[in-house]
Amino acid sequence: MKTRTLLLNGVALAALCVPAAFAQSAPPQTGSTSPTTQTSPSQASTSTSTTKPTVAQRKTDQQDRIANGVQSGQLTAGETKNLETKEQDLNKEENNMRSQDDGHLTSADRTKLDRQQNNLSKNIYQDKHNANTAHYGNNEVGQRKQNQQDRIAQGIRSGQLTAGETKNLENKEQGINRETRGMRQANGGKLTRADRRAVNQQQNKVSRQIYNKKHNARKR
């Protein structure tokens, strides 16, 4: 009888211990505040920022792509002028955003600028891969045009030329190209001696402007 009583007491004691042991080994509930499983918002933003280029990095990349297009002839003076006009507008909008928030960009600002840079990136690709290309020729006028486009491309790539300065220079180059085509059409595809002199004078002016803009205080 005593043995049976001892066995029953042992079973009861084991039954009482099982819930306590289970409670100690159970996994934490969803939403646990354990510091080992939580990630702070600052940590999350840091991890994403390392994989996504900044606004400034994207601007630099797109200016490099424009410079390559200018130097290769894939972008005409007119196409470059239009692209740099959009770059200039985007820069102005970014400056306005920063002025409204103590020099910073909000999350909404960055999202909007990223969307606009995506559109501009598509424009650059399309202009570089369409049928329009810069044609220079082997004559003196053509060689000077190519030389000046190379100088502009170098200024874009180095940051010596801002988007606005490049836009203005390419606007002048586009004007010279139009005038040269008109002269050729009026003379059976050729330039007269007077035509070459007039074009050379205009190219001299643009050459000086390229130098001045590349060596002023403005930088991208």
C-alpha positions in Angstrom: 0.0 0.0 0.0 2.8 2.4 0.9 4.6 1.6 -2.4 1.4 2.4 -4.5 1.0 5.7 -2.7 4.7 6.7 -3.5 4.2 5.9 -7.2 1.0 8.0 -7.4 2.8 11.0 -5.8 5.7 10.7 -8.2 3.3 10.8 -11.2 1.5 13.8 -9.9 4.8 15.7 -9.3 6.0 14.9 -12.9 2.7 16.2 -14.3 3.2 19.5 -12.5 6.7 20.0 -13.9 5.9 19.5 -17.6 4.1 22.9 -18.2 6.9 24.7 -16.5 9.6 23.1 -18.6 7.6 23.6 -21.8 7.2 27.3 -21.0 10.9 27.8 -20.6 11.8 26.1 -23.9 9.0 27.7 -26.1 10.1 30.2 -28.8 9.4 33.9 -28.3 6.1 35.2 -29.5 5.8 37.3 -32.7 6.6 40.9 -31.9 9.1 40.0 -29.2 11.1 43.0 -28.0 14.3 40.9 -27.7 17.2 43.2 -28.7 18.9 40.3 -30.6 16.0 40.0 -33.1 15.2 43.7 -33.8 16.6 45.9 -36.6 16.4 49.7 -36.0 15.2 52.0 -38.8 18.6 53.6 -39.0 20.2 50.2 -39.6 17.7 49.4 -42.3 18.2 52.7 -44.1 22.0 52.3 -43.9 21.8 48.8 -45.5 19.7 50.1 -48.4 21.7 53.3 -49.0 24.8 51.2 -49.8 23.1 49.4 -52.7 21.3 52.4 -54.3 23.3 55.2 -55.9 22.7 58.7 -54.5 21.2 61.6 -56.5 24.7 63.1 -56.9 26.2 59.8 -58.1 23.4 59.4 -60.7 24.0 62.9 -62.0 27.7 62.2 -62.4 27.0 59.0 -64.2 24.6 60.6 -66.6 27.0 63.5 -67.4 29.7 60.9 -68.2 27.3 59.2 -70.6 26.5 62.5 -72.3 30.3 63.3 -72.5 30.9 59.9 -74.1 28.1 60.5 -76.6 29.5 64.0 -77.5 33.0 62.6 -78.1 31.9 59.6 -80.1 29.5 61.6 -82.3 26.5 59.7 -81.1 25.0 62.9 -79.8 24.6 65.9 -82.0 25.0 69.5 -80.7 21.2 69.8 -80.7 20.6 66.6 -78.8 23.3 67.5 -76.3 21.7 70.9 -75.8 18.3 69.4 -75.1 19.7 66.8 -72.7 21.7 69.4 -70.8 18.6 71.7 -70.6 16.8 68.9 -68.8 19.8 68.3 -66.6 19.8 72.0 -65.7 16.1 72.0 -64.9 16.6 68.9 -62.7 19.4 70.7 -60.9 17.3 73.8 -60.3 14.5 71.7 -58.9 16.9 69.8 -56.5 18.3 73.2 -55.3 14.8 74.4 -54.6 14.0 71.2 -52.6 17.1 71.6 -50.5 16.4 75.3 -49.8 13.1 74.3 -48.4 14.5 71.7 -46.0 17.8 73.3 -44.6 19.9 71.8 -47.4 18.5 68.3 -47.1 16.3 66.1 -49.4 13.3 64.4 -47.9 12.4 60.9 -48.9 9.6 62.2 -51.2 12.2 64.6 -52.8 14.6 61.7 -53.5 11.8 59.6 -55.0 10.7 62.4 -57.3 14.3 63.1 -58.4 14.9 59.5 -59.0 11.9 59.2 -61.3 13.0 62.2 -63.3 16.5 60.9 -63.6 15.1 57.6 -64.9 13.3 59.5 -67.6 16.5 61.4 -68.5 18.5 58.2 -68.6 16.1 56.9 -71.2 16.4 60.1 -73.2 20.2 59.8 -73.2 20.0 56.2 -74.4 17.5 56.9 -77.1 19.5 59.9 -78.4 22.7 58.0 -78.5 21.2 55.1 -80.4 19.0 56.9 -83.0 19.9 57.6 -86.6 21.3 61.1 -85.8 25.1 61.4 -85.6 27.5 64.2 -85.7 29.3 64.5 -89.1 32.5 66.5 -89.4 34.3 65.7 -92.6 38.0 65.9 -93.4 38.1 69.7 -94.2 39.3 72.4 -91.9 35.8 73.4 -90.8 34.9 69.9 -89.9 38.1 69.2 -88.0 37.6 72.3 -85.9 34.0 71.3 -85.1 35.2 67.9 -84.0 38.0 69.4 -81.9 35.6 71.8 -80.1 33.2 69.0 -79.4 36.0 67.0 -77.9 36.9 69.9 -75.7 33.3 70.2 -74.6 33.1 66.5 -73.8 36.2 66.8 -71.7 34.7 69.7 -69.8 31.5 67.8 -69.1 33.4 64.7 -67.9 35.8 66.7 -65.7 33.0 68.8 -64.2 34.5 72.0 -65.5 31.4 72.7 -67.5 28.0 72.8 -65.8 24.8 71.6 -67.5 23.8 75.3 -68.2 27.2 76.1 -69.7 27.2 73.1 -71.9 23.7 73.9 -73.0 24.8 77.4 -74.1 27.9 76.2 -75.9 26.0 73.5 -77.8 23.3 76.0 -78.7 26.0 78.1 -80.4 27.5 75.0 -82.1 24.1 74.0 -83.4 23.7 77.5 -84.8 27.0 77.3 -86.7 26.1 73.9 -88.0 22.8 75.2 -89.4 24.5 78.2 -91.0 27.1 75.9 -92.6 24.5 73.6 -94.1 22.7 76.7 -95.5 25.9 77.9 -97.1 26.6 74.5 -98.7 23.0 74.2 -100.0 23.5 77.6 -101.7 26.7 76.5 -103.4 26.1 73.0 -104.6 27.3 71.3 -101.4 30.5 73.4 -101.1 31.7 76.3 -99.0 33.2 79.3 -100.8 36.3 81.0 -99.5 34.1 83.7 -97.9 31.9 81.1 -96.3 34.9 79.4 -94.7 36.2 82.7 -93.4 32.8 83.5 -91.8 32.5 80.1 -90.3 36.1 80.2 -89.0 35.4 83.5 -87.3 32.3 82.1 -85.5 34.3 79.0 -84.4 37.0 81.3 -83.0 34.4 82.9 -80.8 33.0 79.6 -79.6 36.5 78.4 -78.9 37.2 81.3 -76.6 33.9 80.7 -74.9 34.7 77.1 -74.3 38.0 78.1 -72.7 36.4 80.8 -70.5 33.6 78.6 -69.3 36.0 75.7 -68.5 38.3 78.0 -66.5 35.8 80.1 -64.5 34.7 79.5 -60.9 31.6 77.4 -61.8 31.9 73.7 -61.4 29.4 70.9 -61.6 
